[in-house]
Amino acid sequence: MTMAEPDELYTLRAQYWLGHYTLALDEGRSAARRPMSPHLKLEREEMMLRSQLGLGQYDKVMADGGGGDKAPAMQALALHASYLSSSEADESHRLAVVDKLKILLASTPDAMSNTSLQLVACHIFLAANLVREALQCVHHGLTMEHLAMCVQIYIKIERLDMARDALNLMKQADEDSILVQLASVHLALAQGSSRAEDAIHILASLSEQYGPSLMLLNCMAVANIVGGKYEAAEGNLKEAISDLGGDNDPDTLVNMVVCSQYLGKKRGDSDLDKCLNALKLGHPSHPFVQGLVQVEGAFEREAGKYLTA
């Protein structure tokens, strides 16, 4: 893999990778007015849908990406939106989406070389916790995004050696790439507190250069938690909530709950209770919420035994 020269979509990709989805949409609309090759036009449309997906605009993605006349990657994005728009309780729907994806992959003549289709399929398989299938989509590392996904998957299955190898391939292609920097953050955090400062430094540099996003602030908060800097992490999360709409973002809310625990806060603390209530009301099918409800139910059952004893 060789380093790609900047093209008309360089800024659009950068904004998307950094979690600046609204800015990415603005850049995509601006790019539409500039002349570009057919394959870049198609990529622009795909990146627009991916940005809408990042904003949770699932209906738009399903409307704009669905239909047999659309490119396979756009159809896959519509399937991803359909998957994410359903609750975890609706397992039959999610299984049906995965089945449709498999049919799409099997019926697309160039599926194995269609890097966009393989990337979206990887995301859907990961959402469905089908890690092996997800890795099969990207393990050849045909693009930087494929390699970046390999890094995340290898971390997920606790193969840090293989994650390091994939990251080294990315560095050989373009050491200064935003994707390389983000993948370096993920690997550093997976290695624990000894590398947390490296992750914090990279994230601070990206935020300073491109501006903070909900994703970057959450990554910074996680890095600070791993590094034992809990008050700094709380500051990151408060900024995400007050400035970037994190008050309804499940990652931000979960991270704030975890951070509050490290800070010694307990039920009754207004900020902690606010986050827990927002999670339960806004994201009842989230795994964190389901686990919390299960534990609370078990505690209440046990407590009830002593009350009636």
Residue frames relative to the residue before (quaternion, step in Angstrom):
aa qw qx qy qz dx dy dz
M 1.0000 0.0000 0.0000 0.0000 0.00 0.00 0.00
T 0.1693 -0.7900 0.5841 0.0781 3.55 -0.85 0.97
M 0.6264 -0.5542 0.4012 0.3736 3.52 -1.26 0.52
A 0.3333 -0.7478 0.5430 0.1866 3.58 -0.86 1.00
E 0.4389 -0.6771 0.5222 0.2761 3.56 -1.01 0.82
P 0.5789 -0.5783 0.4315 0.3797 3.61 -1.08 0.60
D 0.0734 -0.7905 0.6075 0.0265 3.57 -1.01 0.83
E 0.7895 -0.3474 0.2220 0.4547 3.57 -1.30 -0.18
L 0.7292 0.4240 -0.2332 0.4838 3.61 1.17 -0.47
Y 0.3258 0.7793 -0.4890 0.2178 3.59 1.26 0.14
T 0.7039 0.4604 -0.2724 0.4673 3.60 0.79 -1.00
L 0.6140 0.5516 -0.3427 0.4487 3.59 1.02 -0.78
R 0.6655 0.4920 -0.3028 0.4726 3.58 0.87 -0.93
A 0.6569 0.5293 -0.3153 0.4347 3.56 0.88 -0.97
Q 0.6651 0.4977 -0.3086 0.4633 3.59 0.87 -0.91
Y 0.6506 0.5124 -0.3219 0.4588 3.59 0.97 -0.81
W 0.6780 0.5065 -0.3017 0.4391 3.59 0.79 -0.99
L 0.7102 0.4560 -0.2521 0.4735 3.58 1.08 -0.72
G 0.5543 -0.6424 0.3779 0.3705 3.58 1.28 0.02
H 0.4924 0.6246 -0.4472 0.4091 3.58 1.25 0.34
Y 0.0494 -0.8752 0.4804 0.0289 3.57 0.65 1.14
T 0.6427 0.5101 -0.3338 0.4641 3.61 0.98 -0.73
L 0.6523 0.4949 -0.3076 0.4848 3.58 0.99 -0.81
A 0.6174 0.5423 -0.3409 0.4567 3.57 1.08 -0.70
L 0.6437 0.5101 -0.3189 0.4730 3.58 1.01 -0.80
D 0.6357 0.5182 -0.3264 0.4698 3.58 0.99 -0.81
E 0.6645 0.4942 -0.2998 0.4737 3.57 0.95 -0.89
G 0.6356 0.5372 -0.3285 0.4467 3.59 1.03 -0.75
R 0.6467 0.5020 -0.3141 0.4808 3.57 1.02 -0.79
S 0.6452 0.5139 -0.3129 0.4710 3.56 1.02 -0.79
A 0.6571 0.5229 -0.3049 0.4493 3.57 0.98 -0.88
A 0.5857 0.6019 -0.3681 0.3990 3.59 1.13 -0.61
R 0.6681 0.5033 -0.2977 0.4601 3.58 1.18 -0.49
R 0.6466 0.5006 -0.3204 0.4781 3.57 1.29 -0.11
P 0.5142 -0.6380 0.4601 0.3418 3.62 -1.02 0.65
M 0.1274 0.7840 -0.5996 0.0984 3.56 -0.98 0.82
S 0.6395 -0.5433 0.3860 0.3832 3.54 -1.25 0.39
P 0.6707 -0.5140 0.3455 0.4082 3.62 -1.20 0.45
H 0.6831 0.4862 -0.3217 0.4399 3.61 0.87 -0.82
L 0.6372 0.4967 -0.3359 0.4842 3.61 1.12 -0.54
K 0.5908 0.5532 -0.3645 0.4606 3.59 1.10 -0.61
L 0.6632 0.4926 -0.2998 0.4771 3.57 0.96 -0.88
E 0.6497 0.5075 -0.3232 0.4647 3.58 0.94 -0.82
R 0.6097 0.5484 -0.3531 0.4504 3.59 1.04 -0.74
E 0.6551 0.5051 -0.3125 0.4670 3.59 0.92 -0.89
E 0.6559 0.5097 -0.3101 0.4624 3.57 0.98 -0.85
M 0.6694 0.4969 -0.3047 0.4607 3.58 0.95 -0.87
M 0.5957 0.5488 -0.3587 0.4640 3.57 1.13 -0.62
L 0.6655 0.4895 -0.3009 0.4764 3.58 0.92 -0.88
R 0.6413 0.5217 -0.3270 0.4579 3.59 0.98 -0.80
S 0.6417 0.5148 -0.3184 0.4711 3.58 1.04 -0.75
Q 0.6368 0.5051 -0.3221 0.4855 3.59 1.02 -0.77
L 0.6112 0.5403 -0.3393 0.4685 3.56 1.08 -0.73
G 0.6541 0.5227 -0.3040 0.4544 3.57 0.99 -0.85
L 0.6880 0.4556 -0.2649 0.4990 3.57 1.17 -0.61
G 0.5070 -0.6711 0.4084 0.3547 3.58 1.28 -0.05
Q 0.4394 0.6892 -0.4578 0.3498 3.58 1.23 0.45
Y 0.0340 -0.8778 0.4778 0.0037 3.51 0.77 1.13
D 0.6309 0.5440 -0.3435 0.4336 3.60 0.96 -0.79
K 0.6481 0.5177 -0.3191 0.4585 3.59 0.98 -0.82
V 0.6608 0.5066 -0.3089 0.4597 3.56 0.94 -0.88
M 0.6588 0.4990 -0.3133 0.4678 3.58 0.95 -0.82
A 0.6679 0.4987 -0.3034 0.4618 3.59 1.02 -0.78
D 0.7498 0.4148 -0.2217 0.4653 3.58 0.88 -0.94
G 0.7493 0.4090 -0.2250 0.4697 3.60 1.08 -0.61
G 0.6160 0.5855 -0.3463 0.3972 3.58 1.18 -0.46
G 0.5999 0.5677 -0.4287 0.3662 3.55 -1.25 0.36
G 0.5442 -0.6674 0.4201 0.2863 3.53 -0.98 0.90
D 0.6314 0.5397 -0.3431 0.4385 3.60 1.20 -0.34
K 0.5777 0.5903 -0.3739 0.4218 3.59 1.25 -0.14
A 0.6201 -0.5250 0.4239 0.4002 3.55 -1.28 0.41
P 0.6395 -0.5665 0.3516 0.3827 3.61 -1.05 0.72
A 0.6562 0.5107 -0.3297 0.4471 3.62 0.92 -0.82
M 0.6459 0.5062 -0.3249 0.4701 3.58 1.04 -0.71
Q 0.6170 0.5221 -0.3411 0.4800 3.58 1.07 -0.70
A 0.6458 0.5155 -0.3159 0.4663 3.57 1.03 -0.81
L 0.6275 0.5268 -0.3344 0.4658 3.59 1.04 -0.72
A 0.6211 0.5247 -0.3368 0.4749 3.58 1.07 -0.71
L 0.6364 0.5120 -0.3197 0.4802 3.58 1.06 -0.76
H 0.6314 0.5278 -0.3336 0.4598 3.58 1.00 -0.79
A 0.6426 0.5142 -0.3163 0.4719 3.57 1.00 -0.83
S 0.6393 0.5214 -0.3209 0.4652 3.57 1.00 -0.82
Y 0.6397 0.5282 -0.3154 0.4608 3.56 1.02 -0.83
L 0.7271 0.4513 -0.2467 0.4547 3.56 0.80 -1.04
S 0.6392 0.5465 -0.3320 0.4272 3.58 1.12 -0.57
S 0.6501 0.4937 -0.3211 0.4802 3.58 1.23 -0.34
S 0.5115 -0.6345 0.4787 0.3266 3.54 -1.19 0.50
E 0.6212 -0.5482 0.4009 0.3909 3.55 -1.22 0.46
A 0.5906 0.5803 -0.3666 0.4243 3.57 1.18 -0.45
D 0.6640 0.4848 -0.2977 0.4852 3.57 1.20 -0.54
E 0.0430 -0.8605 0.5077 0.0004 3.53 0.64 1.17
S 0.6233 0.5605 -0.3502 0.4179 3.59 1.00 -0.76
H 0.6449 0.5110 -0.3232 0.4675 3.58 1.02 -0.79
R 0.6764 0.4978 -0.2999 0.4525 3.56 0.88 -0.90
L 0.6299 0.5150 -0.3326 0.4769 3.58 1.04 -0.70
A 0.6341 0.5301 -0.3233 0.4609 3.58 1.06 -0.77
V 0.6261 0.5304 -0.3338 0.4639 3.59 1.05 -0.77
V 0.6535 0.5036 -0.3145 0.4696 3.59 0.93 -0.87
D 0.6357 0.5207 -0.3290 0.4653 3.59 1.00 -0.77
K 0.6459 0.5123 -0.3166 0.4691 3.59 1.00 -0.81
L 0.6220 0.5350 -0.3354 0.4630 3.56 1.05 -0.74
K 0.6564 0.5091 -0.3139 0.4599 3.58 0.92 -0.87
I 0.6299 0.5151 -0.3273 0.4804 3.59 1.06 -0.74
L 0.6408 0.5245 -0.3216 0.4593 3.59 0.98 -0.85
L 0.6567 0.5046 -0.3092 0.4674 3.58 0.95 -0.84
A 0.6886 0.4863 -0.2836 0.4571 3.57 0.96 -0.87
S 0.7339 0.4349 -0.2337 0.4665 3.59 1.06 -0.69
T 0.5920 0.5477 -0.3746 0.4575 3.61 1.26 -0.07
P 0.4510 -0.7387 0.4218 0.2704 3.61 -0.43 1.17
D 0.7929 0.2731 -0.1455 0.5250 3.60 0.88 -0.87
A 0.1601 0.8477 -0.4975 0.0904 3.58 1.18 0.56
M 0.6817 0.5140 -0.3061 0.4211 3.59 0.89 -0.87
S 0.7466 0.3603 -0.2109 0.5179 3.60 1.13 -0.58
N 0.5285 0.6033 -0.4147 0.4298 3.58 1.30 -0.01
T 0.2520 -0.8328 0.4719 0.1420 3.57 0.09 1.31
S 0.6352 0.5305 -0.3380 0.4481 3.60 1.02 -0.72
L 0.6526 0.5083 -0.3054 0.4716 3.56 0.95 -0.89
Q 0.6645 0.5043 -0.3093 0.4566 3.58 0.90 -0.88
L 0.6430 0.5306 -0.3227 0.4482 3.58 1.02 -0.78
V 0.6756 0.4740 -0.2974 0.4801 3.60 0.88 -0.92
A 0.6216 0.5362 -0.3380 0.4602 3.58 1.02 -0.80
C 0.6164 0.5464 -0.3372 0.4559 3.58 1.02 -0.80
H 0.6573 0.5150 -0.3095 0.4549 3.58 0.91 -0.91
I 0.6733 0.4904 -0.3053 0.4614 3.59 0.92 -0.87
F 0.6510 0.5099 -0.3192 0.4630 3.58 0.92 -0.88
L 0.6414 0.5134 -0.3315 0.4638 3.60 0.99 -0.75
A 0.6296 0.5322 -0.3296 0.4602 3.58 1.01 -0.83
A 0.7073 0.4288 -0.2422 0.5072 3.56 1.12 -0.73
N 0.4450 -0.7150 0.4214 0.3364 3.59 1.37 0.11
L 0.4318 0.6427 -0.4954 0.3938 3.56 1.09 0.78
V 0.1265 -0.8672 0.4784 0.0557 3.53 0.53 1.28
R 0.6453 0.5313 -0.3317 0.4373 3.58 0.92 -0.86
E 0.6690 0.4908 -0.2964 0.4730 3.58 0.91 -0.94
A 0.6246 0.5432 -0.3344 0.4506 3.58 1.04 -0.78
L 0.6795 0.4907 -0.2893 0.4624 3.57 0.89 -0.93
Q 0.6131 0.5603 -0.3491 0.4339 3.58 1.04 -0.71
C 0.6339 0.5540 -0.3293 0.4275 3.58 1.12 -0.61
V 0.8288 0.2544 -0.0824 0.4915 3.58 1.00 -0.77
H 0.4684 0.7409 -0.4214 0.2328 3.61 1.20 -0.24
H 0.5920 0.5623 -0.3795 0.4351 3.60 1.21 -0.30
G 0.3246 -0.7966 0.4653 0.2089 3.59 1.27 -0.24
L 0.1574 0.8384 -0.5076 0.1208 3.57 0.92 0.90
T 0.7793 0.1532 -0.0955 0.6001 3.61 1.18 -0.47
M 0.6620 -0.4878 0.3793 0.4242 3.56 -1.30 0.20
E 0.6382 0.5167 -0.3342 0.4626 3.59 1.03 -0.71
H 0.6027 0.5399 -0.3585 0.4657 3.58 1.06 -0.66
L 0.6780 0.4848 -0.2938 0.4679 3.58 0.86 -0.94
A 0.6254 0.5366 -0.3375 0.4550 3.59 1.03 -0.76
M 0.6491 0.4926 -0.3126 0.4882 3.58 1.04 -0.75
C 0.5984 0.5520 -0.3596 0.4560 3.59 1.07 -0.69
V 0.6220 0.5394 -0.3395 0.4550 3.58 0.95 -0.86
Q 0.6884 0.4844 -0.2896 0.4556 3.59 0.84 -0.96
I 0.6708 0.4973 -0.3079 0.4560 3.57 0.94 -0.86
Y 0.6545 0.5064 -0.3199 0.4612 3.59 0.93 -0.83
I 0.6102 0.5211 -0.3476 0.4851 3.58 1.10 -0.65
K 0.6455 0.5452 -0.3126 0.4339 3.56 0.96 -0.91
I 0.7527 0.3468 -0.2017 0.5220 3.61 1.00 -0.79
E 0.4939 -0.7141 0.3821 0.3165 3.56 1.35 0.43
R 0.4653 0.6036 -0.5019 0.4090 3.54 0.90 1.00
L 0.0873 -0.8460 0.5255 0.0210 3.54 0.44 1.25
D 0.5762 0.5827 -0.3801 0.4290 3.58 1.15 -0.51
M 0.6901 0.4567 -0.2714 0.4915 3.56 0.96 -0.87
A 0.5975 0.5423 -0.3573 0.4703 3.59 1.11 -0.63
R 0.6434 0.5187 -0.3144 0.4670 3.57 1.01 -0.81
D 0.6391 0.5244 -0.3246 0.4596 3.59 1.00 -0.81
A 0.6591 0.5020 -0.3069 0.4683 3.58 0.95 -0.89
L 0.6428 0.5151 -0.3195 0.4684 3.58 1.01 -0.80
N 0.6361 0.5275 -0.3326 0.4544 3.59 0.98 -0.77
L 0.6199 0.5257 -0.3401 0.4730 3.60 1.07 -0.69
M 0.6331 0.5247 -0.3241 0.4677 3.57 1.02 -0.78
K 0.6607 0.5146 -0.3032 0.4546 3.57 0.96 -0.90
Q 0.6244 0.5389 -0.3372 0.4538 3.57 1.06 -0.71
A 0.6766 0.4876 -0.2877 0.4708 3.56 1.08 -0.71
D 0.7771 -0.1772 0.1678 0.5802 3.59 0.89 -0.93
E 0.2398 -0.8324 0.4847 0.1213 3.55 0.08 1.31
D 0.7123 0.4599 -0.2533 0.4658 3.59 1.13 -0.61
S 0.3981 0.7442 -0.4616 0.2731 3.60 1.28 0.00
I 0.5667 -0.5868 0.4621 0.3478 3.55 -1.13 0.69
L 0.6415 0.5283 -0.3259 0.4507 3.58 0.99 -0.80
V 0.6165 0.5310 -0.3436 0.4689 3.59 1.06 -0.71
Q 0.6677 0.5046 -0.3026 0.4560 3.57 0.91 -0.90
L 0.6698 0.4839 -0.3042 0.4740 3.60 0.95 -0.83
A 0.6467 0.5053 -0.3199 0.4734 3.59 0.98 -0.80
S 0.6147 0.5399 -0.3399 0.4638 3.58 1.09 -0.70
V 0.6169 0.5406 -0.3329 0.4651 3.57 1.07 -0.74
H 0.6664 0.5113 -0.3045 0.4492 3.58 0.85 -0.99
L 0.6882 0.4743 -0.2890 0.4668 3.58 0.90 -0.92
A 0.6250 0.5410 -0.3415 0.4473 3.59 0.99 -0.79
L 0.6876 0.4788 -0.2887 0.4632 3.59 0.89 -0.91
A 0.6214 0.5438 -0.3425 0.4481 3.57 1.10 -0.65
Q 0.6744 0.4948 -0.2890 0.4656 3.58 1.21 -0.48
G 0.6101 -0.6233 0.3205 0.3695 3.57 1.30 0.12
S 0.8162 -0.3378 0.1955 0.4261 3.50 -1.41 -0.08
S 0.5970 0.5985 -0.3693 0.3860 3.61 1.08 -0.60
R 0.7513 0.3475 -0.1959 0.5257 3.59 1.19 -0.52
A 0.3834 0.7573 -0.4657 0.2504 3.60 1.25 0.03
E 0.6439 0.5421 -0.3281 0.4288 3.57 0.98 -0.84
D 0.6024 0.5495 -0.3528 0.4590 3.59 1.10 -0.67
A 0.6607 0.5043 -0.2979 0.4695 3.56 0.95 -0.92
I 0.6411 0.5282 -0.3228 0.4537 3.60 0.95 -0.88
H 0.6534 0.5270 -0.3109 0.4457 3.58 0.94 -0.89
I 0.6640 0.5000 -0.3034 0.4659 3.59 0.92 -0.92
L 0.6880 0.4910 -0.2847 0.4522 3.57 0.88 -0.97
A 0.6299 0.5250 -0.3358 0.4635 3.58 1.03 -0.74
S 0.6433 0.5243 -0.3140 0.4613 3.57 1.04 -0.80
L 0.6630 0.4986 -0.3024 0.4695 3.59 0.95 -0.87
S 0.6596 0.5080 -0.3079 0.4605 3.58 0.96 -0.86
E 0.6522 0.5129 -0.3111 0.4634 3.56 1.03 -0.80
Q 0.7058 0.4746 -0.2644 0.4547 3.57 0.98 -0.86
Y 0.8226 0.2490 -0.0880 0.5036 3.57 0.88 -0.97
G 0.5402 -0.5983 0.4164 0.4205 3.59 1.23 -0.28
P 0.5344 -0.6422 0.4393 0.3301 3.60 -1.07 0.66
S 0.1010 -0.7500 0.6491 0.0778 3.53 -1.20 0.61
L 0.6865 -0.4543 0.3518 0.4457 3.56 -1.27 0.21
M 0.6639 0.5101 -0.3007 0.4568 3.57 0.96 -0.88
L 0.6809 0.4911 -0.2978 0.4544 3.59 0.87 -0.94
L 0.6595 0.5054 -0.3136 0.4597 3.58 0.98 -0.80
N 0.6426 0.5008 -0.3283 0.4780 3.59 1.04 -0.68
C 0.6283 0.5174 -0.3327 0.4762 3.58 1.02 -0.77
M 0.6448 0.5157 -0.3145 0.4683 3.57 0.99 -0.85
A 0.6438 0.5199 -0.3236 0.4588 3.57 0.98 -0.83
V 0.6479 0.5057 -0.3176 0.4729 3.58 0.94 -0.86
A 0.6440 0.5192 -0.3217 0.4607 3.59 0.96 -0.87
N 0.6678 0.4887 -0.3018 0.4734 3.59 0.96 -0.80
I 0.6227 0.5220 -0.3414 0.4725 3.60 1.06 -0.69
V 0.6540 0.5040 -0.3108 0.4708 3.58 0.91 -0.92
G 0.7160 0.4377 -0.2471 0.4845 3.56 1.06 -0.75
G 0.5401 -0.6554 0.3852 0.3611 3.59 1.28 0.08
K 0.5397 0.6066 -0.4102 0.4153 3.60 1.23 0.28
Y 0.0692 -0.8771 0.4747 0.0234 3.53 0.56 1.23
E 0.6432 0.5119 -0.3354 0.4602 3.60 1.00 -0.69
A 0.6274 0.5155 -0.3320 0.4801 3.58 1.07 -0.71
A 0.6338 0.5285 -0.3231 0.4632 3.58 1.03 -0.80
E 0.6367 0.5210 -0.3224 0.4681 3.56 1.00 -0.84
G 0.6357 0.5318 -0.3231 0.4568 3.57 1.03 -0.75
N 0.6211 0.5328 -0.3309 0.4700 3.58 1.04 -0.79
L 0.7099 0.4721 -0.2616 0.4525 3.55 0.87 -1.00
K 0.6184 0.5268 -0.3454 0.4698 3.59 1.06 -0.66
E 0.6262 0.5187 -0.3306 0.4791 3.57 1.08 -0.73
A 0.6404 0.5258 -0.3229 0.4574 3.58 0.99 -0.84
I 0.6842 0.4854 -0.2817 0.4657 3.58 1.00 -0.85
S 0.7426 0.4365 -0.2400 0.4476 3.58 0.80 -0.97
D 0.7997 0.3447 -0.1516 0.4677 3.59 0.97 -0.84
L 0.8207 0.2730 -0.0959 0.4926 3.59 1.05 -0.70
G 0.6224 -0.6036 0.3388 0.3653 3.60 1.10 0.56
G 0.3460 0.7760 -0.4707 0.2380 3.57 1.17 0.47
D 0.4859 0.6848 -0.4289 0.3332 3.58 1.27 -0.12
N 0.7532 0.2772 -0.2109 0.5580 3.61 1.24 -0.16
D 0.5121 0.6269 -0.4234 0.4069 3.58 1.25 0.36
P 0.4403 -0.7401 0.4303 0.2706 3.61 -0.52 1.10
D 0.6287 0.5338 -0.3534 0.4415 3.62 0.97 -0.75
T 0.6593 0.5077 -0.3046 0.4634 3.57 0.93 -0.93
L 0.6826 0.4955 -0.2914 0.4513 3.57 0.88 -0.94
V 0.6499 0.5010 -0.3190 0.4741 3.60 0.96 -0.84
N 0.6576 0.5057 -0.3153 0.4608 3.58 0.92 -0.88
M 0.6414 0.5163 -0.3297 0.4619 3.60 1.03 -0.73
V 0.6270 0.5236 -0.3376 0.4677 3.60 1.01 -0.75
V 0.6685 0.4934 -0.2980 0.4700 3.58 0.89 -0.94
C 0.6524 0.5130 -0.3100 0.4638 3.57 0.94 -0.90
S 0.6367 0.5339 -0.3262 0.4508 3.59 0.98 -0.82
Q 0.6256 0.5333 -0.3352 0.4602 3.58 1.05 -0.73
Y 0.6555 0.5015 -0.3091 0.4725 3.57 0.97 -0.85
L 0.6814 0.4748 -0.2783 0.4826 3.57 1.13 -0.64
G 0.5423 -0.6629 0.3717 0.3582 3.57 1.31 0.06
K 0.4222 0.7034 -0.4768 0.3158 3.59 1.20 0.30
K 0.1737 -0.7901 0.5833 0.0731 3.56 -1.11 0.72
R 0.7082 -0.4056 0.3425 0.4655 3.54 -1.33 0.13
G 0.6560 0.4408 -0.3698 0.4886 3.51 -0.89 1.00
D 0.5706 0.5385 -0.3793 0.4905 3.54 1.25 -0.40
S 0.5038 -0.7079 0.4008 0.2904 3.58 -0.65 1.10
D 0.6725 0.4971 -0.3090 0.4530 3.60 0.90 -0.88
L 0.6600 0.5045 -0.3048 0.4658 3.58 0.95 -0.89
D 0.6743 0.4923 -0.3004 0.4613 3.58 0.85 -0.93
K 0.6227 0.5482 -0.3349 0.4468 3.58 1.05 -0.76
C 0.6696 0.4924 -0.2953 0.4711 3.58 0.96 -0.88
L 0.6577 0.5094 -0.3136 0.4578 3.58 0.94 -0.86
N 0.6586 0.5026 -0.3094 0.4668 3.58 0.95 -0.84
A 0.6458 0.5168 -0.3183 0.4631 3.59 1.00 -0.82
L 0.6391 0.5186 -0.3239 0.4665 3.57 1.04 -0.76
K 0.7004 0.4826 -0.2801 0.4450 3.57 0.79 -1.00
L 0.7053 0.4559 -0.2672 0.4726 3.58 0.97 -0.82
G 0.7768 0.3876 -0.1891 0.4589 3.57 0.88 -0.95
H 0.8079 0.1665 -0.0577 0.5624 3.58 1.14 -0.59
P 0.0159 0.8651 -0.5013 0.0107 3.60 0.75 1.03
S 0.7114 0.4434 -0.2714 0.4729 3.62 1.13 -0.50
H 0.4087 0.7077 -0.4801 0.3190 3.59 1.27 0.09
P 0.5743 -0.6257 0.3961 0.3490 3.64 -0.90 0.86
F 0.6249 0.5357 -0.3434 0.4523 3.59 1.01 -0.75
V 0.6741 0.4880 -0.2926 0.4709 3.58 0.92 -0.92
Q 0.6543 0.5144 -0.3215 0.4515 3.58 0.91 -0.86
G 0.6496 0.5054 -0.3119 0.4748 3.57 1.03 -0.79
L 0.6473 0.5274 -0.3096 0.4550 3.56 1.02 -0.83
V 0.6550 0.5083 -0.3042 0.4691 3.56 0.95 -0.91
Q 0.6408 0.5309 -0.3208 0.4523 3.57 1.02 -0.82
V 0.6737 0.4831 -0.2907 0.4777 3.57 0.93 -0.91
E 0.6483 0.5133 -0.3227 0.4606 3.61 0.95 -0.84
G 0.6428 0.5242 -0.3226 0.4560 3.57 1.02 -0.79
A 0.6538 0.5089 -0.3088 0.4672 3.56 0.98 -0.86
F 0.6412 0.5237 -0.3226 0.4587 3.58 1.01 -0.82
E 0.6715 0.4990 -0.3036 0.4559 3.58 0.91 -0.92
R 0.6304 0.5245 -0.3412 0.4593 3.60 1.03 -0.71
E 0.6728 0.4808 -0.3020 0.4744 3.57 0.93 -0.87
A 0.6450 0.5226 -0.3236 0.4540 3.57 0.97 -0.84
G 0.6315 0.5580 -0.3255 0.4289 3.56 1.08 -0.78
K 0.5986 0.5709 -0.3651 0.4271 3.58 1.11 -0.61
Y 0.6869 0.4764 -0.2841 0.4695 3.57 1.00 -0.80
L 0.6143 0.5537 -0.3478 0.4416 3.57 1.14 -0.64
T 0.7476 0.3944 -0.2086 0.4920 3.57 1.04 -0.76
A 0.4986 0.6761 -0.4235 0.3390 3.56 1.28 -0.15
